Amino acid sequence: MPKPGKTLVSLDATPYYHGVSRCVRRAFLRGEDEFTGNSYEHRRQWIEDCLLELASIFSIDLCAYTVMSNYYHVTLHINSEQALSWSVLEVVEHWHLKMNGLR
């Protein structure tokens, strides 16, 4: 059963986390579908751009990542020092950067 993130993340234990997301039912993140011949390689750059954009907006350092044909891995560092230095207004501004697509 999935658990909420606040029960899984403990900055006292470690600021580094590994995440995985994968596609199912023959969906592709990148690469070529052998059966249809469709290429999804253009998505690699899109996924990389999204990861880098999110890391630049929020207090997350992207340590490592890999994008495979139907899944990706990320290793993240939560920059709590930076996050704690932001005012409430700065937090709202960072959320609006992503929500409004300004970056």
C-alpha positions in Angstrom: 0.0 0.0 0.0 1.5 3.4 -0.9 2.5 5.7 1.9 2.5 9.5 1.9 5.9 11.1 1.2 6.1 12.7 4.6 6.2 9.3 6.2 9.0 8.1 3.8 11.3 11.1 3.8 13.4 11.8 6.9 16.0 14.5 6.5 17.4 13.5 9.8 18.2 10.1 8.4 19.5 11.3 5.0 19.0 14.1 2.5 19.6 11.7 -0.5 16.8 9.7 -2.1 16.4 7.4 -5.0 13.3 7.4 -7.1 12.0 5.2 -10.0 9.0 5.7 -12.3 8.1 3.2 -15.0 5.6 2.8 -17.8 3.4 -0.2 -18.2 1.4 -1.9 -21.0 4.1 -1.5 -23.7 4.2 2.3 -23.2 7.6 3.9 -24.1 9.5 6.8 -22.6 12.1 6.6 -25.3 13.5 4.2 -27.8 11.8 2.4 -30.6 8.8 0.1 -30.5 9.8 -3.1 -32.3 6.2 -3.9 -33.3 5.0 -0.6 -34.6 8.4 0.9 -35.6 7.4 4.1 -33.8 10.3 6.1 -32.3 10.0 7.8 -29.0 13.6 8.9 -28.8 12.6 12.6 -28.8 11.2 12.1 -25.3 14.6 11.6 -23.8 15.5 15.3 -24.1 12.0 16.3 -22.9 12.3 14.2 -19.8 15.8 15.5 -19.1 14.6 19.1 -19.5 11.7 18.5 -17.1 14.0 16.9 -14.5 16.5 19.8 -14.7 13.7 22.4 -14.7 12.1 21.0 -11.6 15.4 20.8 -9.8 16.2 24.4 -10.6 12.8 25.6 -9.3 12.6 23.6 -6.1 15.2 22.9 -3.4 16.3 19.7 -5.0 19.8 18.9 -6.4 19.6 16.3 -9.1 22.6 14.1 -8.4 22.1 11.4 -11.1 19.5 10.2 -13.5 19.0 7.7 -16.3 16.1 7.5 -18.8 15.5 4.0 -20.1 12.9 2.8 -22.6 10.1 2.3 -20.1 11.4 3.7 -16.8 13.7 6.3 -15.3 15.8 6.6 -12.1 16.7 9.7 -10.2 19.0 10.3 -7.3 18.1 13.5 -5.5 19.5 15.6 -2.7 17.0 17.6 -0.7 18.7 21.0 -0.1 17.0 21.7 3.2 19.4 24.6 3.9 18.2 26.4 0.8 14.6 25.6 1.4 14.7 26.9 5.0 16.2 30.1 3.8 13.2 30.9 1.6 10.5 33.2 2.9 6.8 32.1 2.5 6.6 34.5 -0.5 9.6 32.9 -2.1 8.1 29.5 -1.7 4.9 30.7 -3.4 6.9 32.3 -6.2 8.8 29.0 -6.9 5.5 27.1 -7.1 4.1 29.8 -9.5 7.2 29.5 -11.7 6.2 25.9 -12.5 2.4 26.2 -12.4 2.5 29.2 -14.8 5.1 27.6 -17.0 7.4 30.6 -16.8 10.5 28.4 -17.0 
